[in-house]
Amino acid sequence: MSKHVLGSGVAALALAVAVTFSCAVIAQVNPPKTSQPAAKLQPPPRSVIQKLRVFLGVNPPVAVGGSRSGGGQSICLLSPWPSLERKGEAVPVSVGIRRPVLLVSGQLNEIRLEKGERILFQKRASSTGPIEGKIDWPIQLMQPGEQITLKVRPRGSSGGDFSAFLLQAADQKVLDTNDRLVELLGDDPQVWNQYVDRLKPEQAATAAALWSSPRAPAGWRTELQCSFR
């Protein structure tokens, strides 16, 4: 796809989410194509990381059992990014795309996705190693307004000791807009960085949706971890 086509697409989508860019600014979001894959390993600009920190907010650890960490075992959900608010025993998490990446700090013994009393997905550590690293969304796409409980059990915890996060998908208009935006941004980290660098404070939810996409730059998640401020 050429710079002109991608720039036009991003501009049209940005208007749909109330972002006003000039044609000149949009053109800058789309650098010339490069055949050097090593560029993807470069760290993101500090301005992008600073913006993501402001947009996403703080992410303190959650103690096993669901309460905020005050000692003992704790864990951080890094993607999708959770809220500071609480809702019952589970930490609420707004999800702006249909297929978010699941990423938890540290090593796990078990991870589950549940809906009501039904287990939709379950993975346990093997006898030779823990669960670690990102997990691509393992079930059908999230539907508008759908709620799914994510339960994680850290390495070394007993069988019933989970931290719970309540994932809630956005409405259909938001999901459609964010999914189209992800497709338009493609796989070039520089395009993603330049787009985020131009987001406005009122677009924090857009930044959070991009953060949880499997196509987001890997460098973002190495820079932003648990309790970064």
N, C-alpha and C positions, 0 to 999 in steps of 0.2 A: 504494500500500500504506500503511495507516495506521501510526501510531507503535506501536499496540498489537501489530499483526501482526508488524511488523519487529522490535520488541523481543522478542517471544516467540520468533521464529525465531533471533535472535542468541543468546538465552539457551540455547535447546535445543542449538544447535551448540556453544556455549562449553562446555557440560557434556560434550559428546562428546569435546572435546579437553582435558578436565580443567581447565577454567577455571571457577571458582565466582564468579558474580556474584549479588548480591541483585537483586530485582525493581526496587528503587529505582535501583540503579546502571545496570541495563540501560536503564531508561527515559531516563536522561540521555544514553545513547549515541545516541538518536534524537531530534534536535531537530525543531521544527516545520518542515514543508515551506516552502520559500520560492521565489518566482518570480524572484528576483534572481540571474541567472547570474554577475554580477560577483563574488559571494561565492567562486566557484571559483578566482578569481585571487589570493585572499588567501594570504599565506605561512602555512605550518603553525605551530602553537605551538612555542616553543622546547623545551618538555618532550617533545614528540613527536619532534623532531629528535634530541634528546639520547638518547632511548630507542632510536631506530633506529640511532644510532651505536654504542651499546653492543651491541645485538642483532646487528648486521651485522659489526662488527669493522672492522679496518683494511683498506684496499684499495690497496696500493702498485702502481705501474706495472709492467707486464710488458714486458721488452725484446723487440723483434722477434727471433724465433727461439725464444722460449719461456722464457728465463732471466729471473730478476728483474732489473729495470733497474739497470744500473751505468754507464750512459752510452749515447750513441747514441740511436736511435729507440726509443720505448717507447709503450705504450698501456694504457688501463684499460678493462676491461669493467665497466660500471655496472649492467647488468641482463641476466640474473640476476647477483646478487652472488657473486663467486668466493670460494673458500677461500684461506687463507694456505698451506695444505699443497700439496705438489707430487705429481704422479703421472706418472712418465715425463716426456715432453716437453710434456705438456699440464697446464694448471692446472685442478684439479677444481672443479666447480660443481654444488652440489646444487639441484635444481629441484623446487619443491613444487606447481607447477600445470602443467596440460597444455599451456597455450599462453602461454609467457612472452614478454614484450617483450624484444627485443634492443636494447641501447643501449650504444654504445662512445664513449669520450671522443675528441674530435677528429674529423678528417676521414679518410676511408678511400678507398683505391683499389679494394679488393675485400673481399667477405665471402662465406663459404661455410659450408654445413652438410654434413657428411660422415658416412657410416656405413660403416666398413670402408674399402674402396677406391671406394665409390660416392658420387658427389656428389648430394646431395638438393636443394640449392639453391645458386645462385651468382649474385652480382650484382657488376658492375664499374662503376666510375665512368665517366661519359660524357666525351666530349671537351670538354664545356663546364663540367663541375663535378664535385666529389667526392661520395661518399656521406656523409651526415651526418644526425644525429638518430635518433630511435627507429625501429625496424622491427618491425611486427607479425609475429608468428610466421608464417612463410611456407609451412609444410608441414603435413602431417597432425598431429593432436594427439600429444604424447608419451605413450607407453604406460608402465605401471608398470615401473620398473627399467631402462628403455631408456637406452642411452648414445648420444649424438650429439656429434661433434666440431665445435665452432665455430672457424673460422679467419678471422682478420682481418688485412688488410694495410694499414698506414697510408699516408696520402698521401705520395708522394715515395719510397717504398720500391721495390725491384726486384721482379720478377715472382715470385720464390720466397721472399720474406721475409715470413713470416706469424708471428703469435702464435696459439697454439692453446689452447682451453679445452674440457675434457671435461665436457659436460652430462650429468648422470645424474638421471633422474626418480625420485621417491620411490615407495614402494609404493602399491598401489591405495587402501588405506584413507586414507592421508594425502592423496593426490590428490583423492579424492572429498570429503573433509572440507573441504579448502581451496577447492575449486571451489564448493561450496555456500556457504561463508563469503563468498566474493567476490560471489556473487549476492545474498546477504542484505544486504551492506553497500551495494550499489547504486552510485550515481554521485555522491553528496554527499560532498565532501571532509571536511566537518565530522564526519560519521558515521565515516569512516575514522580521522580523527585521534583522536576520542574513544575508539574501540575500541583502537587501538594504545596510547594513553596508559594503558590499564588492563591491558595484558598483563604477565605475570609473567616473571622472568628465564628460567625453564625453557621459555618459549614463543618463544624466539628463532627457531626454525625456522618458526613461524607468521608472524612478522614478515617473515622473508626471503621467504616465499611471497607474502605480500601485496605486498611491495616490487616483485616482478617481474610483477605483474598489469597488464594494459593499462588497468584501471579505477582504478589507484592514483592519488592526487592528483599532479598535475604538479609541484606545489610541493616534493614530497619530493625529486625528482631534481635540482632546481635548488639545493637546500641541501646535499646529500650528493654529493660528487664523489670524485676520486682522492686517496688519502693525506690524509684529513682530520684525522688525529691522529697 
